[in-house]
């Protein structure tokens, strides 16, 4: 297929009526929260997942290849599959951060639909400041602990983070809240380490991050041959940072891109792969194929491209669509 025309991560175009209505809803929701933020500033943000229940994913056409999976998998034993989506699309005027518009809204709807189709219970939060982002992460970890105390198991946890981002002077990735302050991705992930969240010890914890990690624009270079990757072997015991996966939309120092009417390059490709019918493959393979889709099919008018980065301490393969998701 031909490459779609794209705009940079700070531009939007082609808003349709559905986009405008959804953005209007987000604006009203944000205004309502800000009017009431006095003593209630410390309260939990509102879960907006009900607004996404009827959405069907909207994705551009793309031809993709199919693969098969192997063994040595994390058990999907019928326990809960929990997910949290945090999307920051509008920012306080004082921050000078541009609104992320319809692409961010579409990403949220698509990821919600994909995760629900895989049997996840999903909570959605929009336009949070950094304190609220941390509070949501704490609450998600606590919820897993409370469920375990009640005899309920959690098979897998997923967190999707979508916002403006950057790289600090000490090479840490940060995500910006609605208030323009930054929270380190590492700090959000640490709340789910096996030591701090025993209920998820030995369970897969996935983090999908759509955000810039710098301001440079990436470009293509000639490739002679792709090197094969070997599978990681299991280790004895469960180290503190084991069983975690972080998938970021771009490599350090570079921008991420999105397009109005399609969503971000990264989450659009990931959603498409997660929603493929009659395919059972592990998450690593899914992410690798999504990365290749993005690199193959997306490029800006000035020939900027984007390469995602995967950091994983998973000890087994993880199949989200096997067995069949439980009815919600």
C-alpha positions in Angstrom: 0.0 0.0 0.0 1.1 3.6 -0.4 2.4 5.4 2.6 -0.2 7.6 4.4 0.5 11.3 4.5 1.5 12.3 8.0 1.9 15.3 10.1 4.3 15.8 13.0 3.4 15.0 16.5 2.2 18.6 17.2 -0.1 18.9 14.3 -3.7 17.8 13.6 -5.8 17.8 10.5 -9.1 16.4 9.1 -11.3 16.4 12.2 -14.6 14.7 11.5 -17.9 15.2 13.5 -17.2 12.1 15.7 -13.7 13.5 16.6 -15.2 17.0 17.3 -18.0 15.5 19.5 -15.5 13.3 21.4 -13.1 16.2 22.0 -16.0 18.4 23.1 -16.9 15.7 25.7 -13.3 15.6 26.9 -13.2 19.4 27.2 -16.5 19.5 29.2 -15.2 16.7 31.4 -12.0 18.5 32.1 -13.8 21.8 32.8 -16.1 20.1 35.2 -13.1 18.7 37.1 -11.3 22.0 37.2 -14.3 23.9 38.7 -14.5 21.4 41.5 -10.8 21.1 42.3 -10.5 22.6 45.8 -10.5 20.0 48.6 -11.4 17.4 46.0 -8.0 17.8 44.3 -6.7 14.9 46.3 -9.5 12.5 45.3 -9.2 9.9 42.6 -9.7 11.0 39.0 -12.9 9.9 37.3 -13.0 6.6 35.4 -14.2 7.4 31.8 -14.4 3.9 30.5 -18.2 3.9 30.1 -17.8 6.4 27.2 -15.9 3.8 25.2 -18.2 0.8 25.6 -19.7 1.0 22.1 -16.6 2.0 20.1 -15.5 -0.2 17.2 -11.8 0.3 16.3 -11.2 2.7 13.3 -7.9 1.8 11.5 -6.5 2.5 8.1 -6.1 -0.4 5.7 -2.8 -2.4 5.8 -1.6 -5.7 4.5 0.2 -7.7 7.3 1.7 -11.2 7.5 0.7 -14.0 9.9 2.9 -16.1 12.2 2.6 -18.9 14.7 3.5 -19.2 18.3 5.6 -21.6 20.5 5.5 -23.0 24.0 6.7 -22.0 27.5 3.9 -19.5 28.1 2.6 -17.6 31.0 -0.6 -19.4 32.2 -3.8 -17.6 31.4 -5.8 -19.5 34.1 -9.1 -17.7 34.0 -8.1 -14.9 36.4 -8.7 -11.2 35.9 -7.0 -9.3 33.1 -6.7 -5.8 34.3 -5.8 -2.7 32.3 -5.5 1.1 32.8 -5.4 3.7 30.1 -4.1 7.2 30.9 -4.5 9.7 28.0 -3.5 13.4 28.3 -4.7 15.3 25.3 -5.3 18.8 26.6 -3.0 20.8 28.8 -3.2 23.9 31.0 -2.6 27.1 29.1 0.4 27.9 31.2 2.3 24.8 30.0 2.5 25.9 26.4 2.0 22.2 25.5 -0.1 21.8 22.3 -3.4 19.9 22.5 -3.0 16.4 21.0 -6.5 16.4 19.6 -8.4 13.7 17.7 -5.4 11.3 17.3 -5.1 10.9 21.0 -8.8 10.4 21.3 -8.8 7.7 18.6 -5.9 5.9 20.2 -7.8 5.7 23.4 -11.0 4.3 21.8 -9.0 1.8 19.8 -6.9 0.5 22.6 -10.0 0.3 24.9 -11.8 -1.8 22.2 -8.7 -4.0 21.6 -8.2 -4.8 25.3 -11.8 -5.4 26.0 -11.9 -7.8 23.0 -9.1 -9.7 24.7 -11.0 -10.1 28.0 -9.6 -7.2 30.0 -11.5 -5.0 32.4 -10.3 -1.5 31.5 -10.3 1.8 33.3 -9.7 5.0 31.3 -8.5 8.3 32.7 -8.1 11.5 30.7 -6.2 14.8 31.2 -4.5 14.1 34.6 -1.8 16.1 36.3 1.3 14.2 37.5 0.0 13.7 41.0 -3.2 12.1 39.6 -1.2 9.9 37.3 0.8 8.6 40.3 -2.4 8.2 42.3 -4.0 6.1 39.5 -0.9 3.9 39.3 -1.0 3.4 43.1 -4.7 2.6 43.0 -4.2 0.0 40.3 -1.5 -1.8 42.2 -3.6 -1.7 45.4 -6.6 -3.1 43.5 -4.6 -6.1 42.5 -3.5 -6.5 46.1 -7.1 -6.3 47.4 -8.3 -8.8 44.8 -5.6 -11.2 45.9 -6.6 -10.8 49.5 -10.1 -11.7 48.5 -9.0 -14.8 46.8 -9.1 -13.5 43.2 -6.2 -13.9 40.9 -4.9 -11.5 38.3 -3.4 -13.2 35.2 -2.0 -10.1 33.5 -1.8 -6.3 34.0 -1.6 -3.7 31.2 -1.0 0.1 31.4 -1.3 2.3 28.4 0.3 5.8 28.8 -0.3 8.4 26.1 0.9 12.0 26.5 3.6 14.5 25.5 7.0 13.3 26.7 10.7 14.0 26.7 14.1 12.8 27.9 15.8 14.3 31.0 19.5 15.4 31.2 20.2 12.1 33.1 18.6 10.0 30.3 15.3 9.3 32.0 12.0 9.2 30.1 9.3 11.5 31.4 5.6 11.9 30.6 3.9 15.3 31.1 0.7 15.7 33.0 -2.0 18.2 32.3 -0.2 20.7 34.5 3.0 20.5 32.5 5.0 18.7 35.2 6.8 15.4 34.3 6.7 12.0 35.9 9.3 9.4 35.1 8.1 6.3 33.3 10.4 4.3 35.6 8.6 5.6 38.7 5.2 4.6 37.4 6.5 1.1 36.5 8.2 0.5 39.9 4.8 0.5 41.6 4.2 -2.9 40.0 7.6 -4.5 40.7 7.3 -7.9 42.3 8.5 -6.6 45.6 6.1 -3.7 45.8 3.1 -5.5 44.3 3.3 -9.1 45.5 -0.1 -9.8 44.0 1.5 -9.5 40.6 4.7 -11.3 41.4 5.5 -13.7 38.6 2.6 -12.3 36.5 3.2 -10.4 33.3 3.0 -6.6 33.5 2.9 -4.7 30.2 3.4 -1.0 29.7 2.7 0.6 26.3 3.9 4.3 26.1 3.0 6.7 23.3 5.1 9.8 23.8 8.1 11.6 22.4 11.5 10.8 24.0 13.3 13.8 22.5 12.9 16.3 19.6 15.0 14.8 16.8 13.4 13.4 13.7 14.5 9.8 12.8 15.5 8.9 9.2 16.0 5.7 7.3 19.4 4.0 6.8 20.3 1.1 4.4 19.9 -2.4 5.9 22.0 -5.3 4.7 20.5 -8.1 6.7 18.3 -8.5 9.8 20.0 -10.4 12.6 18.0 -13.2 14.3 17.1 -12.9 18.0 17.4 -15.8 20.4 14.7 -16.6 23.0 15.5 -15.8 26.6 15.7 -18.7 29.1 13.8 -18.9 32.3 15.7 -18.2 35.5 15.1 -19.5 39.0 13.2 -17.3 41.4 11.4 -14.0 40.7 13.7 -10.9 40.8 12.3 -7.6 41.8 12.0 -6.2 38.2 11.1 -9.5 36.5 7.9 -10.2 34.5 7.7 -6.7 33.1 7.6 -5.3 29.6 7.9 -1.7 28.4 7.0 -0.9 24.8 7.7 2.8 23.9 6.6 4.4 20.7 10.1 5.6 19.7 13.8 5.3 20.6 15.6 7.7 23.0 16.0 11.2 21.6 13.4 11.1 18.9 9.9 12.3 18.3 6.7 10.3 18.0 4.1 11.0 15.3 0.4 10.8 14.9 -2.2 11.6 12.3 -5.7 13.0 12.8 -8.3 10.4 11.7 -5.9 7.5 12.3 -4.3 8.0 15.6 -0.6 7.6 16.5 1.5 5.4 14.3 2.6 3.2 17.2 -0.8 2.5 18.9 -2.6 2.2 15.5 -0.2 -0.6 14.5 -0.3 -2.2 17.9 -4.1 -2.2 18.0 -4.3 -3.7 14.5 -2.1 -6.6 15.5 -3.9 -7.2 18.8 -7.2 -7.4 17.0 -6.2 -9.9 14.3 -8.8 -12.6 14.2 -8.0 -16.3 14.7 -4.3 -15.5 15.5 -2.6 -16.7 18.7 0.8 -15.3 19.1 3.0 -14.1 22.0 3.1 -10.4 22.9 6.8 -10.1 21.9 6.0 -11.3 18.4 3.0 -9.0 18.3 5.1 -6.0 19.2 7.8 -6.9 16.7 5.3 -7.2 13.9 3.6 -3.9 14.9 7.1 -2.3 14.8 7.7 -3.6 11.3 4.3 -2.4 10.2 5.0 1.1 11.4 8.5 1.3 9.9 7.3 -0.1 6.6 4.1 1.9 6.1 4.7 5.2 7.8 6.8 8.2 6.9 6.3 12.0 7.1 6.5 14.3 4.0 10.1 15.2 5.0 11.0 11.6 5.3 11.1 11.3 9.1 10.4 7.7 10.3 9.9 6.2 13.7 11.3 3.1 15.4 9.7 1.8 18.7 11.7 0.3 21.5 10.9 -2.8 23.5 12.4 -3.5 27.0 11.4 -6.8 28.5 12.1 -8.9 31.6 9.3 -11.4 30.8 10.4 -15.0 31.5 7.8 -16.7 29.4 5.8 -16.2 26.3 2.5 -14.4 26.8 -0.6 -15.1 24.7 -3.4 -12.7 25.4 -5.9 -14.3 23.1 -5.5 -17.9 24.3 -7.6 -19.2 25.9 -10.7 -17.4 24.7 -11.4 -14.2 26.7 -14.2 -14.5 29.3 -17.4 -12.7 28.7 -17.5 -9.2 30.2 
